[in-house]
Amino acid sequence: MSDLPSCKINCDGAFPAPEGTSGGGWGFVIQHLPGDVRGSGTGRLRHVASALQAEARACSAALQAAS
């Protein structure tokens, strides 16, 4: 095992928005183990084609914030 500190990242994308719209959202939380919050973020997506796209945006934002 590495002696480097470990972090846990939880992220989630939201899709679909109410029928007739194309928006969604995303969010993430970065925790230093054993649970101290080190960062978080949320955002809106104006045009989302799929749940996978919303999830990918959430993961991308979390990784950018963690680096």
DSSP file (Angstrom, degrees, kcal/mol; ACC not computed):
  #  RESIDUE AA STRUCTURE BP1 BP2  ACC     N-H-->O    O-->H-N    N-H-->O    O-->H-N    TCO  KAPPA ALPHA  PHI   PSI    X-CA   Y-CA   Z-CA
    1    1 A M              0   0    0      0, 0.0     2,-0.2     0, 0.0     0, 0.0   0.000 360.0 360.0 360.0 146.4    0.0    0.0    0.0
    2    2 A S        -     0   0    0      1,-0.1     0, 0.0     2,-0.1     0, 0.0  -0.488 360.0-140.1 -79.3 150.0    1.1    3.5   -0.7
    3    3 A D        +     0   0    0     -2,-0.2    -1,-0.1     2,-0.1     3,-0.1   0.426  69.6 113.6 -87.6   0.5    1.7    6.0    2.1
    4    4 A L  S    S-     0   0    0      1,-0.1    -2,-0.1     0, 0.0     2,-0.0  -0.424  80.3 -97.3 -70.2 146.6    0.1    8.8    0.0
    5    5 A P        -     0   0    0      0, 0.0     2,-0.3     0, 0.0    -1,-0.1  -0.341  39.6-135.1 -63.7 145.9   -3.2   10.1    1.3
    6    6 A S        -     0   0    0     27,-0.2    27,-1.8    -3,-0.1     2,-0.3  -0.787  17.4-166.5-104.7 146.9   -6.3    8.6   -0.2
    7    7 A C  E     -A   32   0A   0     -2,-0.3     2,-0.4    25,-0.2    25,-0.2  -0.951  10.5-146.7-127.9 151.6   -9.4   10.4   -1.4
    8    8 A K  E     -A   31   0A   0     23,-3.3    23,-3.2    -2,-0.3     2,-0.5  -0.969  12.3-160.8-116.5 133.3  -12.8    9.2   -2.3
    9    9 A I  E     -A   30   0A   0     -2,-0.4     2,-0.5    21,-0.2    21,-0.2  -0.966   5.8-172.2-117.6 125.0  -14.8   10.9   -5.1
   10   10 A N  E     +A   29   0A   0     19,-2.5    19,-2.3    -2,-0.5     2,-0.3  -0.970  14.8 170.6-111.7 128.3  -18.6   10.5   -5.4
   11   11 A C  E     -A   28   0A   0     -2,-0.5     2,-0.3    17,-0.2    17,-0.2  -0.966   9.2-178.3-137.1 155.4  -20.2   12.0   -8.5
   12   12 A D  E     -A   27   0A   0     15,-2.4    15,-2.0    -2,-0.3     2,-0.3  -0.990  13.4-150.4-153.9 141.8  -23.6   11.8  -10.1
   13   13 A G  E     -A   26   0A   0     -2,-0.3     2,-0.5    13,-0.2    13,-0.3  -0.864  15.3-139.3-110.9 149.8  -25.3   13.1  -13.3
   14   14 A A  E     -A   25   0A   0     11,-3.6    11,-1.5    -2,-0.3     3,-0.1  -0.944  25.9-173.9-115.1 123.4  -29.0   13.9  -13.5
   15   15 A F        +     0   0    0     -2,-0.5     9,-0.1     1,-0.3     2,-0.1  -0.912  49.2  29.9-164.4 141.5  -31.0   13.0  -16.7
   16   16 A P        -     0   0    0      0, 0.0    -1,-0.3     0, 0.0     8,-0.1   0.617  63.6-157.2 -88.3 159.3  -33.7   13.3  -17.9
   17   17 A A        -     0   0    0      6,-0.9     4,-0.2     1,-0.2     3,-0.1  -0.239  56.6 -47.3 -75.5 178.5  -35.1   16.6  -16.8
   18   18 A P  S >  S-     0   0    0      0, 0.0     3,-1.5     0, 0.0    -1,-0.2  -0.155  82.5 -81.5 -51.4 145.9  -38.9   16.9  -17.0
   19   19 A E  T 3  S+     0   0    0      1,-0.2     3,-0.1    -3,-0.1     0, 0.0  -0.153 117.4  34.9 -53.8 139.1  -40.3   15.8  -20.3
   20   20 A G  T 3  S+     0   0    0      1,-0.4     2,-0.3    -3,-0.1    -1,-0.2   0.360 102.8  88.7  96.2  -3.9  -40.1   18.3  -23.1
   21   21 A T    <   -     0   0    0     -3,-1.5    -1,-0.4    -4,-0.2    -4,-0.2  -0.803  61.3-151.9-120.0 165.7  -36.8   19.8  -21.9
   22   22 A S        +     0   0    0     -2,-0.3    26,-2.9    24,-0.3     2,-0.1   0.213  58.6 110.5-120.2  13.8  -33.2   18.8  -22.7
   23   23 A G        +     0   0    0     24,-0.2    -6,-0.9    -5,-0.2     2,-0.2  -0.351  31.1 155.8 -90.4 169.4  -31.5   19.9  -19.5
   24   24 A G  E     - B   0  45A   0     21,-2.3    21,-2.5    -8,-0.1     2,-0.3  -0.830  22.5-132.3-162.8-159.9  -29.9   18.0  -16.6
   25   25 A G  E     -AB  14  44A   0    -11,-1.5   -11,-3.6    19,-0.3     2,-0.3  -0.961   5.0-150.1-161.0 176.1  -27.3   18.5  -13.9
   26   26 A W  E     +AB  13  43A   0     17,-2.1    17,-2.0    -2,-0.3     2,-0.3  -0.971  10.8 178.8-151.3 161.9  -24.3   17.0  -12.2
   27   27 A G  E     -AB  12  42A   0    -15,-2.0   -15,-2.4    -2,-0.3     2,-0.3  -0.985   2.7-172.8-161.2 160.0  -22.6   17.1   -8.8
   28   28 A F  E     -AB  11  41A   0     13,-2.3    13,-1.9    -2,-0.3     2,-0.4  -0.991  11.2-156.7-154.2 158.6  -19.6   15.7   -6.9
   29   29 A V  E     -AB  10  40A   0    -19,-2.3   -19,-2.5    -2,-0.3     2,-0.5  -0.996   9.5-156.4-135.5 133.9  -18.1   15.4   -3.4
   30   30 A I  E     -AB   9  39A   0      9,-3.3     8,-3.3    -2,-0.4     9,-1.4  -0.959  16.4-173.3-111.4 123.8  -14.4   14.8   -2.7
   31   31 A Q  E     -AB   8  37A   0    -23,-3.2   -23,-3.3    -2,-0.5     2,-0.5  -0.951  21.7-140.4-120.9 136.3  -13.6   13.3    0.7
   32   32 A H  E >>  -AB   7  36A   0      4,-3.2     3,-3.4    -2,-0.4     4,-1.5  -0.822  55.2 -77.9 -86.4 127.9  -10.3   12.6    2.3
   33   33 A L  T 34 S+     0   0    0    -27,-1.8   -27,-0.2    -2,-0.5    -1,-0.0  -0.468 122.3  37.8 -64.6 132.8  -10.5    9.3    4.1
   34   34 A P  T 34 S-     0   0    0      0, 0.0    -1,-0.4     0, 0.0   -27,-0.1  -0.861 130.5 -76.3 -95.2  21.5  -11.9    8.8    6.7
   35   35 A G  T <4 S+     0   0    0     -3,-3.4     2,-0.3     1,-0.3    -2,-0.2   0.500  72.7 144.6 140.5   4.7  -14.5   11.3    5.6
   36   36 A D  E  <  -B   32   0A   0     -4,-1.5    -4,-3.2     1,-0.1     2,-0.3  -0.569  53.1-120.9 -70.2 127.3  -13.4   15.0    5.8
   37   37 A V  E     +B   31   0A   0     -2,-0.3    -6,-0.3    -6,-0.2     3,-0.1  -0.553  34.6 174.9 -72.5 126.6  -14.9   16.9    2.8
   38   38 A R  E     -     0   0A   0     -8,-3.3     2,-0.3     1,-0.4    -7,-0.2   0.571  62.9 -18.0-106.1 -16.6  -12.2   18.4    0.7
   39   39 A G  E     -B   30   0A   0     -9,-1.4    -9,-3.3     2,-0.0    -1,-0.4  -0.944  53.7-174.0-179.7 160.2  -14.3   19.8   -2.1
   40   40 A S  E     -B   29   0A   0     -2,-0.3     2,-0.3   -11,-0.2   -11,-0.2  -0.974   5.6-178.3-158.6 165.4  -17.7   19.6   -3.9
   41   41 A G  E     -B   28   0A   0    -13,-1.9   -13,-2.3    -2,-0.3     2,-0.3  -0.980   7.4-168.7-165.8 156.3  -19.4   21.0   -6.9
   42   42 A T  E     +B   27   0A   0     -2,-0.3     2,-0.3   -15,-0.2   -15,-0.2  -0.956  11.9 171.9-143.2 160.8  -22.6   21.2   -8.8
   43   43 A G  E     -B   26   0A   0    -17,-2.0   -17,-2.1    -2,-0.3     2,-0.3  -0.989  27.0-117.7-165.1 162.1  -23.7   22.4  -12.2
   44   44 A R  E     -B   25   0A   0     -2,-0.3     2,-0.5   -19,-0.2   -19,-0.3  -0.780  17.2-149.9-103.2 150.1  -26.5   22.6  -14.8
   45   45 A L  E     -B   24   0A   0    -21,-2.5   -21,-2.3    -2,-0.3     3,-0.2  -0.986   2.6-163.7-119.3 122.3  -26.4   21.1  -18.2
   46   46 A R  S    S+     0   0    0     -2,-0.5     2,-0.5     1,-0.3   -24,-0.3   0.914  80.9  24.3 -72.7 -42.7  -28.5   22.9  -20.8
   47   47 A H        +     0   0    0    -24,-0.1     2,-0.5   -26,-0.1    -1,-0.3  -0.960  69.1 174.5-130.5 114.0  -28.5   20.2  -23.5
   48   48 A V        -     0   0    0    -26,-2.9     3,-0.1    -2,-0.5    -3,-0.0  -0.979  14.1-174.2-123.2 124.8  -28.0   16.5  -22.4
   49   49 A A  S    S-     0   0    0     -2,-0.5     2,-0.3     1,-0.2    -1,-0.1   0.729  70.2  -0.5 -88.4 -23.9  -28.4   13.7  -24.9
   50   50 A S     >  -     0   0    0      1,-0.1     4,-1.5   -34,-0.0    -1,-0.2  -0.985  67.0-107.3-159.2 164.1  -28.1   10.8  -22.5
   51   51 A A  H  > S+     0   0    0     -2,-0.3     4,-2.5     1,-0.2     5,-0.2   0.861 118.1  59.9 -63.5 -35.7  -27.5    9.8  -18.9
   52   52 A L  H  > S+     0   0    0      1,-0.2     4,-2.6     2,-0.2    -1,-0.2   0.888 102.5  51.8 -60.7 -39.9  -24.0    8.7  -19.8
   53   53 A Q  H  > S+     0   0    0      2,-0.2     4,-2.0     1,-0.2    -1,-0.2   0.913 110.6  47.6 -63.8 -42.8  -23.2   12.3  -21.0
   54   54 A A  H  X S+     0   0    0     -4,-1.5     4,-1.8     2,-0.2    -2,-0.2   0.910 113.4  47.9 -65.0 -42.5  -24.4   13.7  -17.6
   55   55 A E  H  X S+     0   0    0     -4,-2.5     4,-2.3     1,-0.2    -2,-0.2   0.902 110.3  52.1 -64.3 -41.6  -22.4   11.1  -15.7
   56   56 A A  H  X S+     0   0    0     -4,-2.6     4,-2.5     1,-0.2    -1,-0.2   0.886 108.4  50.9 -63.4 -39.1  -19.3   11.8  -17.7
   57   57 A R  H  X S+     0   0    0     -4,-2.0     4,-2.4     2,-0.2    -1,-0.2   0.896 109.6  50.8 -65.4 -39.6  -19.6   15.6  -17.1
   58   58 A A  H  X S+     0   0    0     -4,-1.8     4,-2.1     2,-0.2    -2,-0.2   0.923 112.5  46.1 -63.2 -44.7  -19.9   14.9  -13.3
   59   59 A C  H  X S+     0   0    0     -4,-2.3     4,-2.5     2,-0.2    -2,-0.2   0.905 112.1  51.3 -64.7 -41.8  -16.7   12.7  -13.4
   60   60 A S  H  X S+     0   0    0     -4,-2.5     4,-2.2     1,-0.2    -2,-0.2   0.922 110.8  47.5 -62.1 -45.5  -14.8   15.2  -15.5
   61   61 A A  H  X S+     0   0    0     -4,-2.4     4,-2.1     1,-0.2    -1,-0.2   0.895 112.3  50.4 -64.1 -40.0  -15.6   18.1  -13.1
   62   62 A A  H  X S+     0   0    0     -4,-2.1     4,-1.8     2,-0.2    -2,-0.2   0.915 111.0  47.7 -64.5 -43.6  -14.7   16.0  -10.1
   63   63 A L  H  X S+     0   0    0     -4,-2.5     4,-1.2     2,-0.2    -1,-0.2   0.878 110.9  51.5 -67.1 -37.3  -11.3   14.9  -11.5
   64   64 A Q  H  < S+     0   0    0     -4,-2.2     3,-0.3     1,-0.2    -1,-0.2   0.909 111.6  47.4 -63.5 -41.9  -10.5   18.5  -12.5
   65   65 A A  H  < S+     0   0    0     -4,-2.1    -2,-0.2     1,-0.2    -1,-0.2   0.824 111.2  51.8 -69.9 -30.2  -11.3   19.7   -9.0
   66   66 A A  H  <        0   0    0     -4,-1.8    -1,-0.2     1,-0.2    -2,-0.2   0.701 360.0 360.0 -79.8 -19.5   -9.2   16.9   -7.4
   67   67 A S     <        0   0    0     -4,-1.2    -1,-0.2    -3,-0.3    -2,-0.2   0.469 360.0 360.0 -93.2 360.0   -6.1   17.6   -9.5
